[in-house]
Amino acid sequence: MRVLLLILAYGLALSSGVIAKHSGKEPKPNFLFLLVDDLGWADLACYGSTFHETPHLDRLAREGVRFTDAYTAASICSPTRASLMTGKHPVRVNITDWIPGSSGKGRKLKTPSDDHHLSLEEVTIAEALKEGGYSTFYTGKWHLGGTQFSPDKQGFERYYDPHENPSKGSPGNGTTTGRKHGTIDLTRETKKFITESKNAPFLAFLSYYDIHTPIIPENKYHAHYRDKAAQLGPSPIAIREHDGRSRPRQDNAALATMVQSVDDSVGALVTHLASQGILENTYIFFFSDNGGLATKQGVGPGCNLPLRASKGWLYEGGIRVPLIVRMPNRRSAGLQLSTPVLSTDIYPTLLSLAGLPLRPEQHMDGQSFVGLMNGNLKDGEPRSLYWHYPHYHGSSWKPGASIRDGDWKLIEFYHYNNFELYNLAKDPGERTDLAKRNPRKAAELSAKLSAWQKRMKAKMPVLNPDYKAEGKK
């Protein structure tokens, strides 16, 4: 009877993701984490794009798990990256704007200060895995502080940066191909690390510079996408977004070539894992640091439709992003999950998959979604998701905050002193503001958001006494 109970307990733990799906006799799994800069939710064909061509990522989605409601903890890069490394909300680590951020000087609101580096006191996911016997590697964009806070100071044993310090921890000579974004270089060095580390469990973290501005076309695809854009005809009128404008459709040929360059990289890495005989012992995560840049005072290079707005904004276009996870042996292949998950959840998820103890004192704002990927759709505690962006941004965003609670979402705009309410199940594009029709729900969510901000000791913007509105002296 006792043996039967132990077997049942083990099976329950396995289904809920408490422990990884491998025994002590089996090798620990590897992790390849691919983070794209400014990739929007609608930028991949497997997420609905009819302009961008992403065959390798489409295959990855078919062979893995695709999340429809994956969110970044911020609508800009540095805070999201901090949340990935720590499992903590950006408010908790005091990185709430991109580093070094935008000046609020001369604005209606004085914005709070935040840190321009990730504290070395944080136990990063790299440090946690390293303590568990993993080799760790990082290449590409970091954006969490200068050299004294670089990846090799945060748990990554090997660090390759072709732009700022090509020799530090580099398995190669640091030369680049001439393209600013260096996707080919980053892919090459990641493959080298995989080859040299294939006999021990590893975390390889590739953080692309693509598809961030400047938009530099990949020449071998440019003519194809120019022809494709020409066939669409003249671009429609830009969509007004408060003080900004959003691109109304995907028709940027140069941007499309950058997306396909990332897709090529993914294909090359998957092929390399297979050639090394470790593809079926490797979890591949594909994610973005925020939504695509579509909205500015002049239109941005991308388009996130059917989602609203873009990077910088707390509408869905700024915070909902692609997340694909390919598991060993194509487990859960083709599974599509609509349960909301957040970038803070990555940390405990990796620990769970590695069979390592969770660190709730560290990943305080994350919960593992291993159970979800294993098909347990009721896994995890119901929760509200929160965003706090008390800064101005070049996308024309002005300070505010947001909460998603079930299908309901509230956005508070401190600059305008108002809020908007949406039902995402019925209106994922956030076009119908229900705040006046349902003031009780708006008040309920506003109170929840305020209570969370107080618990987190979130820094708030305040009125600028020196501000002079346009037209006034």
N, C-alpha and C positions, 0 to 999 in steps of 0.2 A: 504493500500500500504506500509506504514511504517513497519507494522508487517511482511509483506511478505519479505521486504528487510532485516529485522533483522533475519528472519529465514534463508534466503539465505546466509547471512553473517556468521551465526553460522555454517551452513553446510560446507561452504568453509573453515572456520578455522579448523573444525573437520577433514576434508580430508587432510589438509596440515600439521596437527600435531601441530598447534599453541596452541590448548588447548587439554586437555586430554578427553578421551571418557567416562566421568562420570560427573554427575551433583553434585551440592553442597549437595544434599540430600543423595547421595550414598557415601559409605565409600571410602576414598582414597586408591589407590592400594598399596600393599606391593611390595618390591623388594628383590629378592634373587639373589645376584651376585656371580657367581662361577668363580674364576680365577685359571687356572692351570699353573704350572711352567714348561716351556720348552715343551709344547705340540705342535707338528707340525701340519701343515695344513692337512697332509695325515694320521694322527694317528688314526682317527675314521673311523669306517666302513661306516658311512653315508657320509664321504668325500673320500671314495674310498679304504680304507685299506681292504685287504683280509687276513691279518695276525692277527691284533688286533680285538677282539670281544667286541663290545660296545652296547649291546641291549637297555639299558636305554637311552643312548644319541641318538641312532637311533630313538627311539620312540619320544624323545623330539623334534628332528628335524622334524619328521612327523607331530607332533602336533603344531609346531611353524614355525618360519621363519629361513631359513638357508642362510647365506651370503657366497658367493663364493669368494668375493674379499674384505674381511675384513683385515685391516692392523693394526699393532702396530706402534706407532710413533718412535720406535727404535727397533733395533735387539737384544737388551739386556734388562735385567729386570728392574733396577731402573728407567731409563728414561721413560719406558712405564708406570710403576706404577705411576710415577709423573703425566704423561699426563692423566691417568684415574682419579686421585684425583682432578686435577685442571682444566681440559679442555684446558690446554695450551701445546704447543709444548715443548719438553724437552729443546730446545735451549733457550726458553723464561724463563724457571725457572733455567737455568744453571745446569741441571743434564743431562749430555750427555754420561756418562759412568756408568757401574754398580758400586755400592758403596762397597769398596773404590776405585775400578778401578785397571787398570794395569799400571805398570810403563813403561814409554817410554825411560828409561835410556839406553843408548848405541844403540839406534835405529837411523835410517836415519833421522827421523823427531822428533822434540820436540813437544809433544802433549800439548794442553792447559789444564789448571787446571779447575776443575768444583766443584760444591758444593757436600758435602757428606751428605746432609740432605735436606728435603723439608721444606722450610721456613714456620714458624708459621703464617706469615702474609697472606699466601694464604687462600682463602675461599674454603675449600675442598667441594666435593659433599656431604660428611657427614654433614658438618656444614650447608650447604644450605638446605638440607632436614630436619635437626634438627630444623632449624628456621621455617620450614613449618609444624612442628608438628609431625615429624617422630622420632621414637625410632631407635637408630643406634647401630650396633654391628659389630665387626671385630674379625676375628680369623685367625691365620696362618702367613704366611710369609709377612713381611712388606717391609723391605729393602729400607727404605727412611729416615734412621737416627737412632740414639741411643734412649735411654729411654726418653730423653728430647724432642724428636720429634716423639714419638710413637703414634699409632692410638688414644689413649685416650687423647692425646694433640691436635689431629687434627679433632675433631668432633664426634668421636665414643664414645658413653656413656659407652659401655661395650666392653672390650678387653680381649680376651683369647689367650695366647701364651703358649703352653705346654712346650716349650723348654727354654725360657729365663726368663719369669716372670709369672709362672703358677698361681699365686694368684691374680694378678692385674685384677680386674674387672671380675674375673672368676666365672661363675655360678656353677662350679664344683670344685674338689679338686686339679686339675692340674696333676693328675697321667697320665702316658702314657702307651701304650701297649708294649713298647719296640722297636717298629719299629721307625726308626729315623724320618720318614716322617709323622707319626701320623695322617693319613687320618681318621682312625676310631675315634680318639679323637676329631678332628675338626668337624666331622660330628655330633657326639654326642652333643657337646656343641652348635652347631648351632641349632639342633633340640630343645634343652632346651630353647634357646632364643626364638625360634618361638613359642613354647608352652606358654611361659610367656608373650609374646607380641602380641598374636593373636588378641586381642581386640583393638589394636591401630595400625596405619600404621607403618611399619618398613622397614628399610634397613638392611639386613643381608648380610655381605660381607665375604665370605669364600675364603681364599687365600691358596690353597694347596701347600705343599712342593713338592709333587709328580708333575711331573715325573723327577725332577732335579736329577743329580748325587749326591751321590753315588747311583748306581742302585741296589736296594735291593729287591729281589723277594718276592712276596706275595705267601707263600708256598702252599696255597690251589689251586692255578692255575698253579704252576710252571711245574709240570709233564706234564700237558696238552700241554703247549706251547713248552716244550722241544720236545715232540713227534711231534708237528706240524712243528717245525723248522727242525727236522731230516728228515721229509718227503720232504722238499724242496731240500735236497742234499747240497753239498758244496757251500759255499757262493761265488759269482762271485768276480772278481778282483775289488778292490776299485777304485773309480772314482777320478782322479786327479783334484784338485781345486787349481790352483796357487801353493802355497807352502804347501797345505794341501791335505787331502784325505777324500772323502765322502763314507759312507756306501752305497753299491749299492742296497740293498733291506731290507725290514723289516723282520728280522729273529732273533731278540734278545728276547729270551723267558722271561728273567727277566724283561726287560722293558715292555713287553706286559702285564705281571701280574700287574705292577704298573698302566698302562692305565686302565685295567679292575677294579682295586681297586677304581680308581676315578669314573668309570662308576657305580660301586656298590653304592658309596656315593651319586651320583646324583639320582639313583633310590630310595634310602632310604629317601632322602630329599623330593622328589616329593610325595612319599607315605605318608610321615609325614604331608606335607601340606594338602593333601587330607583328612587325618584322623582328622585334626583340623578344617576342613570345610572352608579352606581359599585358596585352590589351585586356584580356579577360580576368585580370587581377587589378584593374585600374578603374577608379571612379573618375569620370570626366565631368567637370562642372563648367558650364558656360553661362556668363552673367554680364551685366552692364553696370556702370557706376551711377548712372542716372538716365533720364529720358533723352531722346535726341534733341538737338538744338534746332528748333523750328520757328521760335518766336523771338523777335527783336524789335527795335524801333523800325528797322527794315527787316524783311523776312529773313529767317535763318536758312541754312543749307538743306535741312531735312524736313520731313513731314510725318507727324505722329497720328494722323487721322486713322481710325475714327476717334482716337483719344484727343482730349483737348490740350492745347498749349504745348509746353516743351520744358526742357532743361531749365532749371531756375524757378519753375512754377510748381505749386502744390496741387494743381489739377493733375489728372491721371497721366497726361502726356509727359510730365516731369518726373514722376516717381514709379510708374509701373513699367517694368522692363522684361525682356526675355530671360527665362531661366530654364536651361535644359540640363538634365543629369543622365548621363549614360552609365548604367551599372554593369558590373562584370557579368558575362554570359547573357547579356541583353535582358537581364531580369526586369520585369515590369515594362517590357518594350511596348511602346505605343500608348502608355498610360498618360492621360491628360488630367491634371489636377487643378481645380478652381479654388481650393482652400487658400486664403491669403497667407503668404509667408513673407518674411522680412529679411533684409541682409544680415541682421543680428543673429538670425537662426543658423547661418552657415557654420559658425564656430562649434556649437554643440552637435550639429549634424556630423561634422567631420570626426569629432571625438567618438561619437557613437559608432560610426562606420569603422573606425580604427580599433574598436574594442577597448578604448581607454576610458578611465573614469571621467565623468562630467565634472566641470568646475563651476558650479552655480554661483560661487562668489565672484567669478570673473565674468562669465557670459550672462550677466544679470538680466539682460533684456532679450535673450534669445531662447528658443526652444527647438529641440531637434525635430526634424520632419522625416526621419528615417521611417517611422511607422506609416506615414502617408505614402511614401514611395514603395513600401511593401504591400500597399493595398488596403491598409487599415484607415479608412476615410474618416473615422471618428477619433483618430489619434490627436492628442494635444488638447490643452485647455482652451475653451473659447476666450478670445481676448479682443480688446480694441487696439488699433494701431494708431500711433501718434507721429506727427511731424512738427518741427519747430524751426522756422527759418526767419529770424528777426532781423534780416539784413536786406539791403537793396542789391539787385543783380542786373547785369547788362542785358538780360532778356526782357527787361522792363518790369520784372517782378518787384513788388514792394513788400515790406515786412508783414509777416503773418504766420499762421499755424493751422494745423488741420488734424482731424480725427476721422478714422473709419471705424464704425461700429456695426458689424454685420453688413447689411447692404446699404446702410446709411453713411453719408460722408458730409462733414461740415468743414468749411474753410473760413477762417477769420482773417480779415484784412485790417491790420492795425492802422495802416496809412489812410484808408478810406473810412475807418471806424464802422465797418459793417461786416456781415457774414452771409455766406451762401450755403444752401442745403441741397443735397442731391441724393437720389436713390439709384445706386449704381446698377442694381439688377435690371431696372427699367430704363435707365438712362446712363450707360457707361461713358457716353461722350460729354456728360455734364452740361447739357444745354438748357435744362428746365430747372430753374432755381425754385425750390419749394419752401424757402424760409418763411415767406409771408402766408403761404397756405397751411403750413404745419409749424406754427411758432412753438408749440409745446415740444416737439422733437428737436427743433433747433436749440431751444433753451436747455434741454436735457444734455445734448451733446456738447454745448458750450460749457456747461457746468463740469462735465467729465474732463474736458480738455483743460479747463482752468485748474481743476483738482490735480490732474497729472502734472501740470507745469509747476505747481506748488510743491508736490512731492519730489520732483526732480530738481527743484531750485533753479528752474530755467531762467536765464537772464532775459529781460524784456526791454524793448525799445521804449523811449520816453520822448515826450514832446521837446522839440528843439526851441528854446526861447529866442534864439537868434534867427530863426527861419523867417523869410519874407516870401510870401506867395507871389507868383508872377503877376505883374501889373500893379503891385503895391510897393510903396516906398517906406 
